[in-house]
Amino acid sequence: MFAEPRKWRRLRTICLSLVGPFLAPLMVFLPVGPAVAQVGPDVIVGGTAVSGFNGSNQNDTVKWGAFGDITAYSIATTSCNKGDMNLAWVDTTRFHPVIGGNMFRLKDGRFEHIGQSWLKHAFCALSETLCGSCSGTPCSSLGVGCSDPYTASRNGTQSLLGPKYQVNAATGFFTWPHPTPSGNATIRGRLQVQTDDVTPSLNPGALYFVEAQYVTEDDATWGHKNNNASWREVTISSSLFLTTSGPTMQEEPGILAWLAHDPGVTMGKISVQNDGLFWVGYSVTDEGGGLWHYEYAIQNLNSDRSGQSFSIPIPAGVNVSNIGFHDVDYHSGDGIGGVDQDGTDWPGVLAGGSLTWATTDFNTNPNANALRWGTLYNFRFDADVPPTSGTATFGLFKPPDPGDPTSQTVALQVPSVPVGCSCMGNLDGSTAVDGGDIQFFVDMAVNGLPVDPCAELAVPNEVPLDMDDVNEMVTLLLTGTTCP
């Protein structure tokens, strides 16, 4: 064996004697046995509209008041670090979470985003125990297992509120410092809703939900950006105050409240390469009389690229009506340059075998009404054919990096190819053309009901119905036509 020279042994002994006191405390953390992969920091919303570690309702929600037709709220949040490393929480820098609040309404089968807030910038994390045992740290970080509460009043403090456009929710990066909201002192920057949307007498049977979401860079860097939102049901009194109802549904975006309350809803996801995640919900309802209602909702959880268009294939011969769209209002100067993002509705256009909703492209207007992170938009229509499995196309708003996509596809239900008519004039499915078909024909000819192929008596696939169709229908009724 090679003999270490005496002078080297002596030098090593001297070095160890000098650094030993500094190394000794670290030795207890050296791994013994196989290495265990680290999870990293992982922030979740442990409590939505929960302001204390014991789940107390005290100050869980605040109604700030109204200005014009807008009512403003804020909701408490309690975050938890379920990872195995401390989460950075340094105020006056960009290394802290930002916190957004949303409100949704489920009414008549439609799940809609009716209000959003600016982002509260976090400061000084406490070391509480809403989510379990806590390894306490100074307030510049949230320790492993620890929770940190913010009351609703604190989350509505306007000097702490910054706009969403500064934040890339896919990476957690944001610029610092942030501007503060503008407008009326009572409502600016807070969770704003149209007062009519929350007035109980105007919304019989409606259900309401609030959602909170935390975004921060070290959480995203470790791959935990997709579990940062949680929702909770609330009730609204005649005085428009909020009361919590039921538990916080941790690590679920608000759109999942629709699924929880409507078994006819199906959920899917759009995961954008090198970016973020959209949730897609949809339902198709048989309205009777040969009419189906198609309802889609898309929530952008954390995609910085954002959404610019949504396209559903419509086969030839399908009649589409009642095309609709719903978005959520921006406010308080939450846009580039301190102006509100454009709130122009996406028009639904039927052309080229597709029904497409779209907003202005990014290069034309960076403040266009894109489906940005933390928002949910709705797309709907009626069709005279039942659903089938198909694929929709979702266009992205911000330009891609080289190799990244400009659009994504998602599997869902779409209108089917119409079936030809086996007995002309038979609109009620009976065995003959008789009095039972008259009302259906009148509704199609006069009242705008989608036209059944069996009613297109004069010229197939020609709509709307005209007097030639009426004359043919009268002939079939008088002759007592029977069906095979």
NORZIVEN-V410487 format. One line per field, one symbol per residue. ss: DSSP state (h for helix, s for strand, l for the rest). A space follows every 50 residues. Layout:
ss: ???
This chain:
ss: lllllhhhhhhhhhhhhhhhhhhhhhhlllllllllllllllssssssll llllllllllsssssssllsssssslssssslllllsslllllllllsss sssssssllsssssssllsssllllllsllllllllllllssllllssss lhhhhllhhhsslhhhssllllssllllllllllllllllsssshhhhlh hhllllssssssssslhhhhhlllhhhlsssssssslllllssssssssl lllllhhhhhhllllsssssslllllssssssssssssllssssssssss llllllsssssssllllllsssssssllllllllllllllllllllssss sllsssssllllllllllllslllssssssssslllssssssssssllll llllllsssssssssllllllllllllllllsllhhhhhhhhhhhlllll llhhhlllllllllllhhhhhhhhhhhhhllsll
